[in-house]
Amino acid sequence: MILSTTLLFLDFDGVICDSIQECFASSRIAYFNYFKNEEADTIKNETKNAFYSLRPYVRNGEDYLFLHEIIEKEIIINNQKDFNFYVEQQGPKKTLSFRELFYKARNFLLNTKHDYWLNMNPIFANLKESFNKSFAIPSVFILSTKKPDYIKEILDFHNIYINPERIINSLNKKKCSIISQILNLKEMKTAIFIDDQIDHLIQNQDRRIRTYLASWGYIQEKWLTSGIQVMTEEKLIILLNPVKGP
């Protein structure tokens, strides 16, 4: 079985968890209520659609607030480069503030509307059984910008267990650099990394790491033909199967 000789790293949001509803709700409270100190207007379909269409560009929690700002200011974003440039222009102080406000809002919902928050974080239905079986395998890791406590809370809610030591928070570090360090530490020769955010994948400079774009995640269609290898749900189920792996 391939996972006996290769480490597997899975992103969480957009690969394991379909979290877009929760991220929209938390970031909306953070941006309007906390950052702007005003009540958000009634949610319009076009606003939500715009948020969903821009979601693929998100790399970290603070980026969700930038989505609301971009939509409110009617700024045109055509690609990842445009989005990254806009965020960089806002400066580190504002970025840090947005990050803190995002987690403040998320904690508010988690503490006051616990079940509501958890229900907004479903596991991708076609993959849930495979995750449930494979997360017991020591070579399977979750590598995410999301805080491990949130991930564990969501997985527990869905009756999926993984050793908390194998839930890794990338923070501001490059994900592929973290994988390289773990490969060195465990003296393993290869790793597979699956993410739905193209920036995390194109950073890879380690030939031991095979990177894949999750086709079911929050992606731009043009990324599927960008030259990055694509992982489908069907291929991942085969990879995760602890008995019939390729």
N, C-alpha and C positions, 0 to 999 in steps of 0.2 A: 504493500500500500504506500502511495507516494508520501503521505503525511507521517510516515515513520522515519523518513530520511530528509524531509523538507519542512521548514517552518512556514506556517500560513498566517498572514496578518490581514484582518478584515477591518475596514472602516465601520463605524456604527451607523450614523445618520445617513440614510440613502443606500446602505448596503444591507444592514441587519434590520434597522428600524425605519419605518415610514413616518418620520417625525415632523413633517412640514406643517401640520396643523398646530402642533404645540409651539413650534418655533415662531410661527406667525402670531399666535396669541401672546406669547411671552414678550416678543420684541415689540409688539404694538403697545403693550402696557409700558414697556421700558422707554420707548421713544416719545410717545405722547404724554403719558401721565407723569413720568419721572424726568425726562429730559426737557420737554417743553412746558411742563406744569399745566397741562390742559387736558380736557376730556376729548378722547378721540371721537370723530364723527361716526355715524352709523356706517358699518362696513359695506362698501359698494362692491359689486361683482368685479368691476373693472380694476379696482384697487387690489383685490385678492388675486385676480388673474395676472396682474402686472408683477406682484410679489412672487407668484409661483414661476413666472417666466424668467425672472432674474435669479431665482434660487440656485441654479447651477454654479453661479459665480462665488457663492459663499465658501469661505475657507475656515473662518472662526466665528464664535458666537457674536462678537461685536458687529460682524458684517451684516447681520440681520437688521440692525438699526440703520445701517447705511442704506439698505434697500428701501426702508420706509422714507428716508430723507430724499433719496434719489427719485422715488415715485412722487413725493409731495412737491419737489422742486421741478419735476418734469424734465429731468436730465436724461439725455439720450445715452444709453449704454449699448454698444454693438457687440462687444466681445469681452473676454476676460481681461485683456490688456486695458481696456477703457475703465473697467470696474476697479482694477488694482490701482490704476493711476489716480482715480477719484479718491479712493481711501487714503492713499499715500499723501495726497494734497491736504487732507484734513489734519494731519499731524498726529504724533504719538499721544499727546495729552488727551485729545478728543477720542482717539481709539481706545485708550485705557478707560476713559469715562464710560464709553458705550459698553465695553465689556462688563464693567462693574454693574451698570444699570440693567444689563440683560440678565445677569445672574440674580440680581435683586428681584426682578420681576418673576423669574422662573421659580425662585424660592418662595415668593409670595403665593403663586398658584399651587405649588407643591404643598405648602403648609395650610392653605385655606380651602383649596378645592382638590384635595389629594387624588381621589378617584377620577375626577374629571381630567386632571393633568395626565394621569397614567393612561387613561383611555384614548388620549390624543397621541399616544406613542405606540401604535400597533407594530408588531413584527410582520415583515413581508410574508403573506400567507403561504405562498408556494415554497418558502424556504424554512418555515418555522420548525417543521419536524426534523429537517436535516441539521439545523442549528442545535436543536435539543439533543440530538444523538452525538454530534461531533464535538461539542464544546468540552466534553470530558477528555478529549485527546490532548495530551500535554504539549503538542506542537502547534496548537491553534491559539492565536492571540487576537484580542481586539485592540486596535490602535486608533485612537480618536482624539479630536480636540475637545470632546465632551468630557466633563468631569466623571471619573470612575464611579462616584457615589450615585450619580443620576443613572448611569448605565446599569449598575447593579439593581437599583430600585425598579427599573423598567423590566429587566430580565426576570427578577423575582416575581413580579406581578404576572408575567406570562409563564411562570413555572419552568424557566430555563436557567440552568446552573452552569457557571464557569468559575474556576478558581479566581478570586479577585486579583491575585498576583499576576494573572495573565490579561488584565484590563489595563492598558497603558495609555496615559494621557500625554499627548505630544506637546501640549502647551505651545511655545513659540519655536520649538525645534522642528527641523525638517524630518518628516516621517521616515524617509528612506535612510537618513543618517541614524535614526534610532534602530531601525532594522539591522543596519550594518553592525552596530555595536552589539546587538543581541546575537547575531551570527558569530561574531568574534568570541563573545562570552561563552556561548554554548558549543563552540567549535563545530558548527554545522556548515555545510558547504553551499546550500541553496535556500532561498525563501521565495514565497509567492505573496504578492501584495495586491489586494483588490480594494479600489476606492472609486468613488464617483466624481471626484474633484480632480480635474486634469492637472492643476498646478502641483498637487502632491505627487503625481506620477512622473511628470517631465523633469522633476528634480533628481531623479535617480541617476547616479553615476557608478553604481556598484553592479558589476556584471553577475554577481551571485543572486541578484534580486530580479525576479520576473514580475513586471508590473502589468496589471489588467484594469481596464475601465469597466465598471459594473453597468451593464446595458439597461438594467431595470431602475437605476438610481436617478438622481436629479442631474440630468446631463443635457447638454446641447446636442442635437442630432448630428451636427457636423463633426463632433468629437469622435463619432463612431468610425469616421473615415479619415482620421487625422494621423494614422500610422501607429497609434497605440493599440496593443492587443486588447481584444474585447472579451469579457467574460459574460456569458449568458446565465440565466437562472438554471437552465438545464445542465450546463457544464459544471456549475458550482455544486449542484446536487450530487453529481457523479464524484466530484472531488471530495466532498464532505462525507460521502458514504463510508462508514468505518469498516464495511465488510467487502464491498465490491469496488473499491477505489481503483483507478487505472494503474 
